Amino acid sequence: MASTPSTTPTASADAAQPDSGQQNPLIELGRTAGLPRFADIRPEHVSPAIDVLLEQARIAVDQAIAPETAATWANVIDSLQAGTEPLGRAWSVVGHLSSVADTPALRAAHAENLPRITEFYASVGQNLALFEKYKAIDAAEGASLTPIRRKVLDDSLRDFRLSGAELPEDRKPRFAALQERQASLSKQFSDHVLDATNTFAHWVHDAAELAGLPQDAIDAARQAAARDPDAEKLSNGADAWKFTLHFPSYFPVIQYADNRALRETLYRAYVTRASDLGPEFGQGKDEWDNTDNMREQLALRAEEAHMLGLANFAEVSLTPKMADTPTQVIAFLDDIAKRARPYAQADWSALQTFAREHVGIDDLAPWDATYVSEKLRQQQYAFSENEVKQYFPENTVLTGLFGLIEKLFSVRIRPDEAPVWHSDVRFFRVETLDEGAPRLVAQFYLDLYAREGKRGGAWMDDARSRKRRADGTTQTPVAYLVCNFSPPVGDKPALLTHDDVVTLFHECGHGLHHMLTQIEEPAVSGINGVEWDAVELPSQFMENFCWEWDVLQTLSAHVDSGEHLPRTLFDKMIAAKNFQSGLGTLRQVVFSMFDMRIHTDFDPAGSETVNDLARQINAHYHVVEQSPVSRWPNSFSHVFAGGYAAGYYSYKWAEVLSADAYSAFEEAASATGSVVDPVTGRRYLEEILSVGGSRAAMSSFKAFRGREPSIDALLRHHGMDVALPETQHA
């Protein structure tokens, strides 16, 4: 794994304590709203900065609720935002660094201050005097507010109620304690998954065991072994290859390794991370087991719901979302499952038959499924993911992606400069051309590679929101775009799988939603204020372009020859696009239904475990039996550490919206010959991206499409709009 450069925060036992003034880069960040000086931020800056910025934020709250403060938008809402934003920005940077550059010292600083931050925001949400000020603003100014400010105020009043502002005073301390404990448990959950992932290593000393693996995966494993400080001791002078549970190391083994025992070893370790079986499969400590953590989180969420007078936490979660009730969500997921099940049964039957007749595996085990699927894909469509990967060098993909964005939305993307947290990170600016002169619209950081100390997955986060400053100027938005791709090996550039390309487009879609907003009220600017089950619309929308011939030509250049992706290979990819889409859909239904059920009718104090419920749901909805050793809920960070509690269904819900939105570009292509249509892009920008959370997501969708969404486009995109042969329905 890549070594950590000096720009990453590091512990320094004898470092001088920073003062509370401008020398502390976190305080400076809060005061100036500039870009973080990542090279200068150290763990020992965190607590002194939070001391200063918390006090500043508390003063702002006290001033807002003072009897002599008139209940006006400027006196209360604007002043409160100005006083608390520095704290939010500084803490956001600390949280970001804990995700991308984790160290023991930084983790300790984060843990020390998390309860203080949680307590403060809980106290603001519960502040009845502040709630009364907002209601007074509603009474005095509500009728004359702009639609944007009306949305801000309505959201705020709703959030006060969900934060317990109307609870009796003697019950508020308990409600605040619930928030603090949940925040702590969420961070612990994430830390346990990261620690379990980082700890595991499997060493191979016989090259014969690597048969089937792509050369770049073998080279990466050799590099990982060479970088390990214990390499000489562990290899005893012999050749060595080190495999880990970080996805770029783990997945090629599961997908390509002919050695069944090697696949099984990594699979068992991966699906038992942070569980009671973790130590059994080489993941270190029992204290990283998230079983009790999940139970406690669920119990606290249920208690929170009951204190608010709601039946369960799912009702709390759905209050600010598009979906109205848990029953509606469950019916939505049931409908998708019924539509997908025949296709999933056909997928599974074909895989079992192929494994038996062509791979010699009669008992298809979980660690075989991905491997056999890749073999089946290659037989049916005569190509492999590794073959495709050679056509997607990282820089070519970025050039094509940026070019697509520029054509659709009349902007341009250029390299920019800013302090970064790791040498891999790049920084860019987004500009428009006003009468020929470039005007800054937004900026973003791009952190693409997996490494130790960086949590897995891919995400976009808000580094700074668009807003109108007090002096009349505009603060432009800044985003973090983070992925976990395989880094370059040797003198070759990083190569992206097509799935990696899709992931990059997905996160960039989130980034565009945040960066291209024209709304200057921060609470509803960009992704802020967007219903959680609609926030995936722009990200999933962008994925569709990864399957367009003319777009892929701009994204591809063979790493050796420089040739674009051949049409013959593209046609095979399109034919394989919906390969096992039935199985993939049911997998998402299982995750979503599990999430909804544990937040509606699961009893955390009962005899049934979280993993028991996961198995029941899998048995009911899926056609593939779950592995007996699998403990996948124990690393389900979306739900237990990522804000998706009772909201994971959002991916499928938003996929209906995104597929239908993209069909507008397909309709335009019938006239123009290309989905890269600037006219439709302009409408999409104006009605979806630029309005952010300033109006209801359904209103934005209908403004763009002229009607409510239909599931037809989603079924068509997944190849589930055609009848299967009768023999495949069994």
C-alpha positions in Angstrom: 0.0 0.0 0.0 1.1 3.6 -0.6 3.1 5.2 2.1 1.7 8.2 3.9 3.4 11.4 2.9 4.0 14.4 5.1 0.8 16.1 4.0 -1.2 13.6 6.0 -1.9 14.5 9.7 0.4 12.6 11.9 0.8 12.2 15.6 3.6 14.2 17.3 4.1 13.4 21.0 6.3 16.4 21.7 4.6 18.8 19.4 3.9 22.2 20.9 0.2 22.8 21.7 -1.2 25.2 19.2 -2.7 28.4 20.5 -6.4 29.3 19.9 -5.7 31.9 17.3 -4.9 32.0 13.6 -2.0 29.5 14.0 -4.6 26.8 14.4 -5.6 25.9 10.8 -9.0 24.6 11.8 -9.9 27.8 13.5 -8.6 29.8 10.5 -10.7 27.6 8.2 -13.8 28.4 10.2 -13.1 32.1 10.2 -12.1 32.5 6.6 -14.3 29.8 4.9 -11.2 29.2 2.7 -9.8 25.8 1.6 -8.3 23.6 4.4 -4.6 23.7 4.8 -4.4 19.9 5.0 -0.6 19.9 5.2 -0.7 21.9 8.4 -3.6 20.2 10.2 -2.5 17.9 13.1 -4.5 15.8 15.6 -3.5 18.2 18.4 -5.2 21.1 16.6 -8.6 19.4 17.0 -9.6 20.0 20.6 -8.3 23.6 20.9 -10.2 24.5 17.7 -13.4 22.8 18.9 -13.1 24.7 22.2 -13.0 28.1 20.4 -15.6 27.3 17.7 -18.0 25.7 20.1 -18.0 28.7 22.3 -18.5 30.9 19.2 -21.5 28.8 18.2 -23.0 28.8 21.7 -22.8 32.6 21.7 -24.7 32.7 18.4 -27.4 30.5 19.8 -27.7 32.7 22.9 -28.0 35.8 20.9 -30.6 34.3 18.6 -32.9 33.3 21.5 -32.4 36.5 23.6 -35.7 38.2 24.3 -34.4 41.4 22.9 -33.6 39.8 19.5 -36.4 40.4 17.1 -37.7 37.3 15.4 -36.6 38.1 11.9 -34.9 36.1 9.2 -31.8 38.3 9.4 -31.6 38.4 13.2 -32.1 34.7 13.8 -31.6 32.4 10.8 -28.8 34.3 9.1 -27.0 35.2 12.3 -27.3 31.6 13.6 -25.9 30.2 10.4 -23.0 32.7 10.4 -22.2 31.8 14.0 -22.3 28.0 13.7 -20.9 27.5 10.2 -17.3 27.7 11.3 -17.8 24.9 13.8 -19.5 22.8 11.1 -16.8 23.4 8.5 -13.9 22.5 10.9 -15.6 19.4 12.2 -16.4 18.3 8.7 -12.7 18.5 7.8 -11.8 16.4 10.9 -14.4 13.8 9.9 -13.2 13.8 6.3 -9.6 13.2 7.4 -10.7 10.4 9.7 -12.2 8.7 6.6 -9.3 9.2 4.2 -6.2 9.5 6.4 -6.9 7.7 9.7 -4.2 7.5 12.3 -4.4 6.5 16.0 -3.9 10.1 17.1 -6.5 11.5 14.8 -9.0 8.8 15.8 -8.4 9.7 19.4 -9.0 13.4 18.8 -12.1 12.6 16.8 -13.5 10.3 19.6 -12.7 12.9 22.3 -14.7 15.7 20.5 -17.5 13.7 19.0 -19.6 13.8 22.2 -19.2 17.5 22.5 -20.2 18.1 18.9 -23.2 15.8 19.1 -24.3 17.4 22.4 -24.2 20.9 20.9 -26.3 20.1 17.8 -28.7 18.1 19.9 -29.1 21.1 22.2 -29.8 23.3 19.2 -32.4 21.0 17.9 -34.1 20.7 21.3 -34.0 24.4 22.0 -37.6 25.4 22.6 -36.8 29.1 22.7 -35.1 28.9 19.3 -38.0 26.8 18.0 -40.4 29.6 19.1 -38.3 32.2 17.3 -38.6 30.1 14.1 -42.4 29.8 14.6 -42.6 33.6 15.2 -40.7 34.2 11.9 -43.2 31.9 10.2 -46.1 33.9 11.6 -44.6 37.3 10.8 -42.8 36.6 7.5 -44.1 33.3 6.3 -46.6 34.6 3.8 -44.0 36.8 2.1 -41.1 34.5 2.0 -39.7 33.4 -1.4 -40.3 29.7 -2.3 -36.7 29.0 -1.5 -36.8 30.5 2.0 -40.2 28.9 2.5 -38.6 25.5 2.0 -35.8 26.3 4.4 -38.2 27.4 7.1 -40.5 24.4 6.6 -37.5 22.0 6.8 -36.3 23.7 9.9 -39.6 23.5 11.7 -39.8 19.8 10.8 -36.3 19.2 12.0 -37.0 20.9 15.4 -39.8 18.5 16.0 -37.7 15.5 15.0 -34.9 16.7 17.3 -37.2 16.7 20.3 -37.8 20.4 20.7 -41.4 19.8 21.8 -40.5 17.2 24.4 -41.0 18.0 28.0 -37.9 19.6 29.5 -37.3 16.7 31.9 -37.1 14.3 28.9 -34.8 16.3 26.7 -31.6 15.2 28.5 -32.4 11.5 27.8 -33.1 12.4 24.1 -29.8 14.2 23.9 -28.0 11.3 25.4 -29.5 9.0 22.8 -28.1 11.2 20.0 -24.6 11.3 21.6 -24.5 7.6 22.2 -25.7 6.8 18.6 -23.0 9.1 17.2 -20.4 7.3 19.2 -21.6 3.9 18.2 -21.7 4.8 14.6 -18.1 5.9 14.6 -17.1 2.8 16.5 -18.9 0.6 14.0 -17.0 2.2 11.1 -13.7 2.0 13.0 -14.2 -1.7 13.7 -14.8 -2.5 10.0 -11.7 -0.5 9.0 -9.6 -2.2 11.7 -10.8 -5.6 10.7 -10.1 -4.8 7.0 -6.6 -3.4 7.7 -5.6 -6.3 10.0 -6.1 -9.2 7.7 -3.3 -10.3 5.4 -2.9 -13.6 3.5 0.6 -14.4 2.2 1.3 -16.6 -0.8 4.8 -18.0 -1.4 4.1 -20.3 -4.3 3.5 -18.7 -7.7 1.4 -21.7 -8.8 -1.3 -20.6 -6.3 -1.8 -17.4 -8.3 -3.0 -19.1 -11.5 -5.8 -17.3 -13.2 -5.1 -13.9 -11.6 -4.5 -10.9 -13.9 -0.9 -9.8 -14.0 -1.7 -6.4 -12.5 -3.3 -8.0 -9.5 -0.2 -10.3 -9.1 2.1 -7.3 -9.4 0.1 -5.3 -6.8 0.3 -8.2 -4.4 4.0 -8.4 -4.8 4.4 -4.7 -4.2 2.2 -5.0 -1.1 4.4 -7.7 0.2 7.6 -5.7 -0.5 6.2 -2.7 1.3 5.3 -4.7 4.4 7.8 -4.0 7.2 7.6 -7.7 8.2 8.1 -9.0 4.7 11.5 -10.5 5.2 10.5 -12.3 8.4 7.2 -13.6 6.9 8.7 -14.6 3.6 12.1 -15.9 4.9 13.8 -14.7 1.7 11.3 -16.5 -0.6 9.1 -14.9 -3.2 6.0 -13.5 -1.5 2.6 -12.0 -2.5 0.4 -10.3 0.1 -3.4 -10.1 -0.3 -5.7 -8.0 1.9 -9.4 -7.4 2.3 -9.2 -4.0 0.6 -11.4 -4.4 -2.4 -8.8 -3.9 -5.1 -6.8 -6.7 -3.6 -9.8 -8.9 -2.5 -12.0 -8.9 -5.6 -9.6 -10.1 -8.3 -9.0 -13.2 -6.2 -12.7 -13.9 -5.9 -13.2 -13.2 -9.6 -10.2 -14.8 -11.2 -8.2 -17.1 -8.9 -8.3 -20.7 -10.1 -7.2 -21.8 -6.6 -10.4 -22.6 -4.8 -8.8 -22.7 -1.4 -7.4 -19.1 -1.9 -10.8 -17.9 -2.9 -12.4 -19.5 0.1 -9.8 -18.1 2.5 -10.4 -14.5 1.4 -14.1 -14.9 1.1 -14.5 -16.2 4.6 -12.4 -13.4 6.0 -14.3 -10.7 4.0 -17.8 -11.7 5.0 -16.9 -12.1 8.7 -15.3 -8.8 9.2 -16.1 -7.1 12.5 -18.1 -10.2 13.7 -18.0 -13.0 16.2 -16.1 -15.0 13.6 -13.7 -12.3 12.7 -10.8 -13.5 14.9 -11.4 -17.0 13.6 -10.5 -15.9 10.1 -7.5 -13.8 11.0 -9.1 -10.4 11.6 -7.6 -9.7 15.0 -9.7 -8.8 18.0 -13.1 -9.8 19.5 -13.5 -6.2 20.6 -14.1 -5.4 16.9 -17.2 -7.5 16.8 -20.1 -5.2 15.9 -22.9 -7.6 17.0 -23.6 -5.7 20.3 -23.0 -2.4 18.6 -25.8 -3.1 16.1 -28.2 -4.2 18.9 -27.6 -1.1 20.9 -27.9 1.2 17.9 -31.3 -0.4 17.0 -32.5 -0.1 20.6 -31.6 3.5 20.9 -33.2 4.3 17.5 -36.4 2.6 18.6 -36.4 4.6 21.9 -35.9 7.8 20.0 -38.9 7.0 17.8 -41.1 6.3 20.8 -40.1 9.5 22.5 -41.2 11.4 19.4 -44.5 9.5 19.5 -43.8 7.4 16.4 -44.2 3.7 16.1 -40.7 2.9 15.0 -37.5 4.4 13.7 -38.5 3.8 10.1 -41.2 6.4 10.6 -38.6 8.9 11.9 -36.4 8.2 8.9 -39.2 8.6 6.4 -40.5 11.9 7.7 -38.1 14.0 5.6 -38.1 11.6 2.6 -40.3 11.1 -0.5 -41.8 7.8 0.6 -44.6 8.3 3.1 -44.7 5.1 5.2 -42.7 1.9 5.8 -45.7 0.0 4.3 -45.3 1.9 1.1 -41.5 1.1 1.0 -42.1 -2.6 1.7 -44.7 -2.8 -1.0 -42.3 -1.0 -3.4 -39.6 -3.6 -2.7 -42.0 -6.5 -2.8 -43.1 -5.4 -6.3 -39.5 -5.2 -7.6 -38.7 -8.6 -6.0 -41.6 -10.2 -7.8 -40.7 -8.7 -11.1 -37.0 -9.7 -10.7 -37.4 -13.2 -9.3 -38.0 -15.1 -12.5 -34.9 -13.5 -14.0 -32.9 -14.3 -10.9 -34.0 -17.9 -11.0 -32.9 -18.2 -14.6 -29.6 -16.6 -13.7 -28.9 -19.0 -10.8 -30.0 -22.1 -12.8 -27.7 -21.2 -15.6 -24.8 -20.6 -13.2 -25.2 -23.9 -11.5 -25.4 -25.8 -14.8 -22.3 -24.1 -16.1 -20.4 -24.7 -12.9 -21.3 -28.4 -13.1 -20.7 -29.0 -16.8 -17.8 -26.6 -17.5 -15.9 -25.9 -14.3 -16.3 -29.2 -12.5 -18.0 -27.8 -9.4 -21.1 -29.7 -8.4 -21.5 -27.9 -5.1 -21.4 -24.2 -6.0 -20.1 -22.5 -2.9 -20.3 -18.7 -2.1 -16.6 -18.3 -2.9 -17.2 -19.9 -6.3 -20.1 -17.8 -7.5 -18.2 -14.7 -8.7 -15.4 -16.9 -10.2 -17.8 -19.1 -12.1 -19.9 -16.1 -13.2 -16.8 -14.6 -14.8 -16.1 -17.8 -16.6 -19.7 -17.9 -17.8 -19.6 -14.3 -18.9 -16.5 -15.0 -20.9 -18.0 -18.1 -22.6 -21.3 -16.3 -23.4 -19.9 -13.0 -24.5 -16.2 -13.9 -25.2 -14.6 -11.2 -23.1 -13.3 -10.7 -19.6 -13.4 -7.7 -17.3 -9.6 -7.8 -17.3 -9.6 -7.4 -21.1 -11.9 -4.4 -20.9 -9.8 -2.8 -18.2 -6.9 -2.4 -20.5 -8.9 0.2 -22.4 -9.6 2.5 -19.4 -6.4 4.2 -18.2 -7.4 6.6 -15.5 -6.4 9.8 -17.2 -8.2 8.9 -20.4 -11.3 8.2 -18.4 -11.1 11.5 -16.6 -10.6 13.4 -19.9 -13.7 11.8 -21.4 -15.7 12.3 -18.2 -14.8 16.0 -18.0 -15.5 16.4 -21.7 -19.0 14.9 -21.3 -19.8 17.3 -18.4 -18.5 20.2 -20.4 -20.7 19.4 -23.4 -23.9 18.7 -21.4 -23.7 21.6 -19.0 -21.7 24.3 -20.7 -18.8 24.4 -18.2 -15.2 23.5 -18.3 -13.0 21.6 -15.9 -9.4 22.6 -15.3 -6.6 21.5 -12.9 -6.3 23.7 -9.9 -4.0 24.0 -6.9 -4.8 23.5 -3.2 -3.3 21.7 -0.2 -4.2 18.0 -0.1 -4.1 15.2 2.4 -2.2 12.7 0.3 0.0 12.9 -2.8 -2.5 10.9 -4.8 -5.1 13.6 -4.4 -5.8 16.0 -7.2 -7.7 19.3 -7.3 -9.9 20.8 -10.0 -11.9 23.9 -10.8 -15.2 24.1 -12.7 -15.8 27.3 -14.7 -18.3 28.8 -17.0 -17.5 31.3 -19.7 -19.3 34.6 -19.3 -18.7 36.7 -22.4 -15.5 34.8 -23.0 -14.1 35.3 -19.5 -13.9 32.2 -17.2 -16.0 32.5 -14.0 -15.4 30.1 -11.1 -18.4 27.9 -10.4 -17.0 25.2 -8.0 -13.9 23.2 -7.1 -13.4 19.6 -6.1 -10.8 17.2 -4.7 -10.4 13.8 -6.4 -9.0 10.9 -4.3 -9.2 7.7 -6.4 -6.9 5.0 -4.9 -7.4 2.5 -2.0 -4.8 2.6 0.8 -4.4 1.8 4.4 -6.0 4.3 6.7 -8.7 5.0 4.2 -12.2 3.5 4.6 -13.5 1.4 1.8 -16.2 2.3 -0.7 -16.8 5.4 -2.7 -18.5 8.7 -1.8 -19.0 12.4 -2.4 -19.0 14.8 0.5 -19.7 18.5 0.9 -16.5 20.4 1.6 -18.2 23.8 1.3 -21.7 24.9 0.2 -22.7 27.7 -2.2 -24.1 30.8 -0.4 -24.5 34.5 -0.6 -22.0 36.2 1.7 -22.9 39.3 3.8 -20.8 41.5 1.5 -22.9 40.4 -1.5 -20.3 38.1 -3.1 -20.9 34.4 -3.7 -19.2 31.6 -1.9 -18.6 28.8 -4.4 -19.1 25.1 -3.5 -16.3 22.6 -3.0 -16.7 18.8 -3.1 -14.7 15.7 -2.1 -14.9 12.9 -4.6 -13.5 9.7 -3.1 -13.1 6.2 -4.6 -11.0 3.1 -3.8 -9.6 1.9 -7.1 -6.4 0.0 -7.6 -3.4 2.4 -7.8 -0.8 2.4 -10.6 1.6 -0.5 -10.6 5.1 0.1 -11.8 5.4 2.5 -14.7 1.8 1.8 -16.0 -1.1 4.1 -15.2 -3.9 3.0 -13.0 -6.4 0.9 -15.0 -10.1 1.1 -14.2 -12.5 -1.8 -14.7 -15.8 -0.8 -16.3 -17.4 -1.1 -12.9 -14.8 1.4 -11.6 -15.8 3.8 -14.5 -19.5 3.4 -13.5 -18.6 4.2 -9.9 -16.6 7.3 -10.8 -19.5 8.6 -12.9 -21.8 7.8 -10.0 -19.9 9.9 -7.5 -19.3 12.6 -10.1 -23.1 12.8 -10.4 -23.4 13.6 -6.7 -20.6 16.1 -7.1 -22.4 17.9 -10.0 -25.6 18.1 -7.9 -23.6 19.8 -5.2 -21.4 22.0 -7.4 -23.7 23.2 -10.2 -26.4 24.5 -7.8 -27.6 28.1 -8.2 -29.2 28.2 -4.8 -27.5 30.5 -2.3 -29.4 29.5 0.9 -26.9 26.9 2.3 -29.6 24.8 4.0 -31.1 23.9 0.5 -28.1 24.5 -1.7 -26.8 21.6 -3.8 -27.4 18.3 -2.0 -28.5 20.0 1.2 -32.2 19.7 1.8 -32.7 17.0 -0.9 -34.9 14.1 0.2 -32.6 11.2 1.0 -34.5 8.8 -1.3 -34.0 11.3 -4.2 -30.4 12.2 -3.5 -29.2 9.2 -5.6 -31.0 10.4 -8.7 -28.2 12.6 -10.2 -25.5 9.9 -9.3 -27.4 7.0 -10.9 -28.4 9.2 -13.8 -24.7 9.7 -14.7 -24.0 5.9 -14.8 -26.1 5.5 -17.9 -23.6 7.4 -20.0 -21.0 4.6 -19.3 -23.0 2.4 -21.7 -23.1 4.7 -24.7 -20.8 4.0 -27.7 -20.0 7.6 -28.5 -19.2 8.4 -24.8 -17.0 5.3 -24.4 -15.0 6.3 -27.4 -13.9 9.4 -25.5 -13.2 7.4 -22.3 -11.1 4.7 -23.8 -7.5 4.3 -25.1 -5.7 0.9 -24.8 -2.9 1.2 -22.3 -0.4 -0.2 -24.8 -1.7 0.6 -28.3 -3.8 3.7 -27.5 -6.7 2.3 -29.6 -10.2 3.2 -28.6 -12.5 0.4 -27.3 -13.4 -1.7 -30.4 -17.0 -1.9 -31.5 -16.9 -5.7 -31.3 -15.9 -5.6 -27.6 -18.5 -2.9 -26.9 -21.2 -5.0 -28.5 -20.2 -7.8 -26.2 -20.3 -5.5 -23.2 -23.8 -4.4 -24.2 -25.0 -7.9 -24.6 -23.6 -8.7 -21.2 -24.9 -5.5 -19.6 -27.8 -7.3 -17.9 -25.8 -10.4 -17.1 -27.3 -11.7 -13.8 -29.3 -8.5 -13.4 -32.0 -10.6 -11.7 -29.6 -11.8 -9.1 -28.2 -8.3 -8.6 -31.7 -6.9 -8.1 -32.7 -9.4 -5.5 -29.4 -8.8 -3.7 -30.3 -5.1 -3.4 -33.9 -6.0 -2.3 -32.4 -8.1 0.5 -30.3 -5.3 1.7 -33.1 -2.8 1.5 -35.7 -5.1 3.1 -33.3 -6.0 5.9 -32.8 -2.3 6.6 -36.5 -1.5 6.7 -37.4 -4.6 8.8 -34.8 -4.0 11.5 -36.2 -0.5 11.9 -39.9 -1.5 12.0 -40.6 -4.9 13.7 -37.3 -6.2 15.0 -36.9 -6.4 18.7 -33.3 -5.7 19.7 -33.9 -7.2 23.1 -35.4 -10.4 21.7 -33.8 -13.8 21.2 -33.6 -13.3 17.4 -30.3 -11.8 16.3 -29.7 -9.2 13.6 -28.0 -11.9 11.5 -30.9 -14.3 12.1 -33.2 -11.7 10.5 -30.8 -11.2 7.6 -30.9 -14.9 6.9 -34.7 -15.0 7.0 -35.0 -12.1 4.6 -32.5 -13.6 2.3 -34.3 -17.0 2.4 -37.6 -15.3 1.5 -36.5 -12.9 -1.2 -33.3 -14.4 -2.8 -32.9 -17.5 -4.8 -29.4 -18.1 -3.5 -28.8 -19.4 0.0 -26.7 -17.3 2.2 -23.4 -18.7 3.4 -23.5 -20.1 6.9 -20.5 -18.1 7.9 -21.6 -14.8 6.4 -22.1 -11.9 8.9 -22.6 -9.2 6.3 -24.7 -7.0 8.5 -21.7 -6.5 10.8 -19.9 -4.5 8.1 -23.1 -2.9 6.6 -21.7 0.6 7.1 -24.4 2.4 5.1 -27.0 1.5 7.7 -24.9 1.5 10.9 -22.4 4.2 10.1 -23.4 6.0 7.0 -26.7 7.8 7.4 -28.8 5.3 5.5 -30.7 3.8 8.4 -34.2 2.9 7.2 -33.2 4.5 3.9 -31.2 2.0 2.0 -34.2 1.4 -0.2 -33.3 4.9 -1.6 -31.0 3.3 -4.1 -33.8 1.5 -5.9 -36.3 4.3 -5.3 -34.0 6.8 -6.9 -33.1 4.4 -9.7 -36.7 4.6 -10.9 -36.3 8.4 -11.0 -32.9 8.3 -12.7 -33.7 5.8 -15.3 -36.8 7.8 -16.3 -34.8 11.0 -16.3 -32.2 9.5 -18.6 -34.9 8.3 -21.0 -35.4 12.0 -21.8 -31.9 12.0 -23.3 -32.6 8.7 -25.1 -35.7 10.4 -26.6 -33.6 13.3 -27.7 -31.1 11.0 -29.3 -33.7 9.7 -31.6 -33.7 13.2 -33.2 -30.1 14.3 -32.7 -28.3 11.0 -33.0 -26.6 11.3 -29.6 -27.6 11.2 -25.9 -25.0 13.9 -25.3 -27.6 16.5 -26.1 -26.8 20.0 -24.7 -30.4 21.2 -25.0 -31.8 18.4 -22.8 -28.7 18.8 -20.6 -29.6 22.4 -20.1 -33.1 21.5 -19.0 -31.8 18.8 -16.7 -29.3 21.3 -15.2 -32.0 23.9 -14.7 -34.8 21.7 -13.3 -32.8 19.1 -11.3 -29.2 20.1 -10.6 -29.3 23.8 -10.1 -32.3 23.9 -7.8 -30.7 21.5 -5.3 -33.0 21.0 -2.3 -34.9 24.3 -2.7 -38.1 22.4 -3.7 -39.5 19.0 -3.4 -37.7 16.4 -5.5 -41.0 15.2 -7.1 -41.6 18.8 -8.2 -38.2 19.0 -9.8 -38.7 15.7 -11.5 -42.1 16.6 -12.9 -40.7 20.0 -14.0 -38.1 18.1 -16.0 -40.2 15.2 -17.4 -43.6 16.8 -17.4 -45.1 13.9 -15.5 -44.6 11.6 -12.6 -42.0 8.9 -12.8 -42.6 5.5 -14.4 -40.8 2.2 -13.5 -40.8 1.2 -17.2 -37.4 2.7 -18.0 -35.8 0.9 -15.0 -37.1 -2.5 -16.1 -36.0 -1.8 -19.7 -32.5 -0.8 -18.6 -32.2 -4.0 -16.6 -33.5 -6.2 -19.4 -36.5 -7.2 -17.3 -39.1 -6.0 -19.8 -38.9 -9.1 -22.0 -40.6 -12.4 -21.3 -38.4 -15.4 -20.4 -38.7 -18.8 -22.0 -41.2 -20.9 -20.1 -38.5 -23.4 -19.2 -36.6 -20.6 -17.3 -39.5 -19.8 -14.9 -39.2 -23.0 -12.9 
